[in-house]
Amino acid sequence: MEKNKPKLTYPEMNYKETFSIKETAIKLKLGYGNKTLFKKLRALGILDNHNSPEFEYIKQGYFTTVEKERKYHYQSDTITLVTWAGLAFLQELHFNGYLKK
């Protein structure tokens, strides 16, 4: 019988892994979804009106963005992704009451 695998610890995590805002809301167990999280982050000045992170938060390593081209249009969308450092940052904001329902 195989022993239970130990839980993932920080040194074993893939720090290059990123998460969508929806995945972030689920991981942090905020009790609401991505639309509310986007709204709260805009209200705090972390995201701009286009849901892109302000440069200072990208520079600190909390967020990253990627361009995603639309399938049938000659346009692209900017997708905001949260890093592991960003998860910790948002978790602290939640703990301090800034992201409460």
BARODREN-53068 format. One record per residue: residue in one letter; y, x, z of N, C-alpha, C in turn. Coordinates in Angstrom, 1 decimal. Layout:
N
NODE;A;Y;X;Z;Y;X;Z;Y;X;Z
...
This chain:
101
NODE;M;-1.2;0.8;0.0;0.0;0.0;0.0;1.2;0.9;0.0
NODE;E;2.2;0.6;-0.9;3.4;1.4;-1.0;4.4;1.1;0.1
NODE;K;5.0;2.1;0.6;6.0;1.9;1.7;7.3;1.4;1.0
NODE;N;8.0;0.7;1.8;9.3;0.2;1.3;10.2;1.3;1.0
NODE;K;10.9;1.2;-0.1;11.8;2.2;-0.5;13.1;2.2;0.4
NODE;P;13.6;3.3;0.8;14.8;3.3;1.6;16.0;2.7;0.8
NODE;K;16.9;2.1;1.5;18.1;1.6;0.9;18.9;2.6;0.2
NODE;L;19.6;2.2;-0.8;20.5;3.2;-1.5;21.6;3.7;-0.6
NODE;T;21.8;5.0;-0.6;22.9;5.6;0.2;23.9;6.1;-0.8
NODE;Y;25.1;6.3;-0.3;26.2;6.7;-1.1;26.0;7.9;-2.0
NODE;P;25.3;9.0;-1.5;25.1;10.1;-2.4;24.2;9.8;-3.6
NODE;E;23.4;8.7;-3.4;22.5;8.4;-4.5;23.1;7.4;-5.5
NODE;M;24.3;6.9;-5.2;24.9;5.9;-6.1;25.5;6.6;-7.3
NODE;N;25.5;5.9;-8.4;26.1;6.4;-9.6;27.6;6.1;-9.6
NODE;Y;28.4;7.1;-9.3;29.8;6.9;-9.1;30.5;6.7;-10.4
NODE;K;29.8;6.9;-11.5;30.5;6.6;-12.8;30.3;5.1;-13.2
NODE;E;29.4;4.4;-12.4;29.2;3.0;-12.7;30.4;2.2;-12.4
NODE;T;30.7;1.2;-13.2;31.8;0.4;-13.0;31.4;-1.1;-13.0
NODE;F;32.2;-2.0;-12.5;31.9;-3.4;-12.3;33.0;-4.3;-12.9
NODE;S;32.6;-5.4;-13.5;33.6;-6.3;-13.9;34.2;-7.0;-12.7
NODE;I;35.3;-7.7;-12.9;35.9;-8.4;-11.8;35.0;-9.5;-11.2
NODE;K;34.2;-10.1;-12.1;33.2;-11.1;-11.7;32.2;-10.5;-10.8
NODE;E;31.6;-9.3;-11.2;30.6;-8.6;-10.4;31.2;-8.2;-9.1
NODE;T;32.5;-7.8;-9.1;33.1;-7.3;-7.9;33.2;-8.5;-6.9
NODE;A;33.6;-9.6;-7.3;33.7;-10.8;-6.4;32.4;-11.1;-5.8
NODE;I;31.3;-11.0;-6.6;30.0;-11.2;-6.1;29.5;-10.2;-5.1
NODE;K;29.7;-8.9;-5.5;29.3;-7.8;-4.6;30.0;-7.8;-3.2
NODE;L;31.3;-8.2;-3.3;32.1;-8.2;-2.0;31.9;-9.5;-1.2
NODE;K;31.2;-10.5;-1.8;30.9;-11.8;-1.2;32.2;-12.4;-0.7
NODE;L;33.2;-12.5;-1.7;34.5;-13.1;-1.4;34.5;-14.6;-1.2
NODE;G;33.5;-15.3;-1.7;33.5;-16.7;-1.6;34.2;-17.4;-2.7
NODE;Y;34.7;-16.7;-3.7;35.3;-17.2;-4.9;35.0;-16.3;-6.1
NODE;G;35.4;-16.8;-7.2;35.1;-16.1;-8.5;36.1;-15.2;-9.0
NODE;N;35.9;-14.8;-10.3;36.8;-13.8;-10.9;38.2;-14.4;-11.2
NODE;K;38.4;-15.6;-11.5;39.7;-16.2;-11.8;40.6;-16.1;-10.5
NODE;T;40.0;-16.4;-9.4;40.8;-16.4;-8.1;41.1;-14.9;-7.8
NODE;L;40.1;-14.0;-8.0;40.3;-12.6;-7.7;41.4;-12.0;-8.6
NODE;F;41.4;-12.4;-9.9;42.5;-11.9;-10.8;43.8;-12.4;-10.2
NODE;K;43.9;-13.7;-9.9;45.2;-14.2;-9.4;45.7;-13.5;-8.1
NODE;K;44.8;-13.2;-7.2;45.1;-12.5;-6.0;45.6;-11.1;-6.2
NODE;L;44.9;-10.4;-7.1;45.3;-9.0;-7.5;46.6;-9.0;-8.2
NODE;R;46.9;-10.0;-9.0;48.2;-10.1;-9.7;49.3;-10.3;-8.6
NODE;A;49.0;-11.2;-7.7;50.0;-11.5;-6.6;50.3;-10.3;-5.7
NODE;L;49.3;-9.4;-5.6;49.5;-8.2;-4.8;50.2;-7.1;-5.6
NODE;G;50.4;-7.3;-6.9;51.0;-6.3;-7.7;50.0;-5.2;-8.2
NODE;I;48.7;-5.4;-8.0;47.7;-4.5;-8.4;47.4;-4.6;-9.9
NODE;L;47.4;-5.8;-10.4;47.2;-6.1;-11.8;48.5;-6.6;-12.4
NODE;D;48.7;-6.4;-13.7;49.9;-7.0;-14.3;49.6;-8.4;-14.8
NODE;N;50.5;-9.0;-15.6;50.3;-10.3;-16.1;49.2;-10.4;-17.1
NODE;H;48.8;-9.3;-17.7;47.7;-9.3;-18.6;46.4;-8.9;-18.0
NODE;N;46.3;-8.9;-16.7;45.1;-8.5;-15.9;44.7;-7.1;-16.0
NODE;S;45.6;-6.2;-16.4;45.4;-4.8;-16.5;45.9;-4.1;-15.2
NODE;P;45.2;-3.1;-14.7;45.7;-2.5;-13.5;46.9;-1.7;-13.7
NODE;E;47.8;-1.7;-12.7;49.0;-0.8;-12.7;48.5;0.6;-12.7
NODE;F;49.3;1.5;-13.3;48.9;2.9;-13.5;48.5;3.6;-12.2
NODE;E;49.3;3.3;-11.2;49.0;4.0;-9.9;47.6;3.8;-9.4
NODE;Y;47.0;2.6;-9.7;45.7;2.2;-9.2;44.6;2.8;-10.1
NODE;I;44.9;3.0;-11.4;44.0;3.8;-12.3;44.0;5.2;-11.9
NODE;K;45.2;5.8;-11.6;45.4;7.2;-11.2;44.6;7.5;-9.9
NODE;Q;44.6;6.5;-9.0;43.8;6.7;-7.7;42.3;6.6;-7.9
NODE;G;41.9;6.1;-9.1;40.5;6.0;-9.4;39.9;4.7;-9.0
NODE;Y;40.7;3.7;-8.7;40.2;2.4;-8.3;39.7;1.5;-9.5
NODE;F;40.4;1.7;-10.6;40.1;0.9;-11.8;40.1;1.7;-13.0
NODE;T;39.4;1.2;-14.0;39.5;1.8;-15.4;39.6;0.6;-16.4
NODE;T;39.9;0.9;-17.6;40.0;-0.1;-18.6;39.2;0.4;-19.8
NODE;V;38.7;-0.6;-20.6;38.0;-0.3;-21.8;38.5;-1.3;-22.9
NODE;E;38.6;-0.9;-24.1;39.0;-1.8;-25.2;37.7;-2.4;-25.8
NODE;K;37.7;-3.7;-25.9;36.6;-4.4;-26.5;37.1;-5.1;-27.7
NODE;E;36.5;-4.8;-28.9;36.9;-5.5;-30.1;36.3;-6.8;-30.2
NODE;R;37.1;-7.8;-30.7;36.6;-9.1;-31.0;35.7;-9.1;-32.2
NODE;K;34.7;-9.9;-32.2;33.7;-9.9;-33.2;34.2;-10.4;-34.6
NODE;Y;35.0;-11.4;-34.6;35.5;-12.0;-35.8;37.0;-11.9;-36.1
NODE;H;37.6;-11.1;-35.2;39.1;-10.9;-35.4;39.4;-9.4;-35.4
NODE;Y;40.5;-9.1;-36.0;40.9;-7.7;-36.0;41.8;-7.4;-34.8
NODE;Q;41.4;-7.8;-33.7;42.1;-7.6;-32.4;41.1;-7.0;-31.4
NODE;S;41.7;-6.5;-30.3;40.8;-6.0;-29.2;41.4;-6.6;-27.9
NODE;D;40.6;-6.6;-27.0;40.9;-7.0;-25.6;40.8;-5.8;-24.7
NODE;T;41.6;-5.8;-23.7;41.5;-4.8;-22.6;40.7;-5.4;-21.5
NODE;I;39.6;-4.7;-21.1;38.8;-5.2;-20.0;39.0;-4.3;-18.8
NODE;T;39.3;-4.9;-17.7;39.5;-4.2;-16.4;38.2;-4.1;-15.7
NODE;L;37.9;-2.9;-15.3;36.6;-2.6;-14.6;37.0;-1.9;-13.2
NODE;V;36.2;-2.2;-12.2;36.4;-1.6;-10.9;35.4;-0.5;-10.7
NODE;T;35.8;0.6;-10.1;35.0;1.7;-9.8;34.4;1.6;-8.4
NODE;W;33.5;2.5;-8.0;33.0;2.5;-6.6;34.2;2.6;-5.6
NODE;A;35.1;3.5;-5.9;36.3;3.7;-5.0;37.1;2.4;-5.0
NODE;G;37.2;1.7;-6.1;37.9;0.4;-6.2;37.2;-0.6;-5.3
NODE;L;35.9;-0.6;-5.3;35.1;-1.6;-4.5;35.5;-1.3;-3.0
NODE;A;35.5;-0.1;-2.6;35.9;0.2;-1.2;37.3;-0.2;-0.9
NODE;F;38.2;0.1;-1.9;39.6;-0.3;-1.7;39.7;-1.8;-1.6
NODE;L;39.1;-2.6;-2.4;39.1;-4.0;-2.4;38.4;-4.6;-1.2
NODE;Q;37.4;-3.9;-0.7;36.7;-4.4;0.5;37.6;-4.2;1.7
NODE;E;38.4;-3.1;1.7;39.3;-2.9;2.8;40.5;-4.0;2.8
NODE;L;40.9;-4.3;1.6;41.9;-5.4;1.4;41.4;-6.7;1.9
NODE;H;40.1;-7.0;1.6;39.5;-8.2;2.1;39.4;-8.2;3.6
NODE;F;38.9;-7.1;4.1;38.8;-7.0;5.6;40.1;-7.2;6.3
NODE;N;41.2;-6.7;5.7;42.5;-6.8;6.3;43.2;-8.2;6.0
NODE;G;42.5;-9.1;5.3;43.0;-10.4;5.1;43.8;-10.6;3.8
NODE;Y;43.9;-9.6;3.0;44.7;-9.8;1.8;44.0;-10.5;0.7
NODE;L;42.7;-10.6;0.7;41.9;-11.3;-0.3;41.1;-12.5;0.2
NODE;K;41.5;-13.0;1.4;40.9;-14.1;2.0;41.1;-15.4;1.1
NODE;K;40.3;-16.4;1.3;40.4;-17.6;0.5;41.7;-18.3;0.7
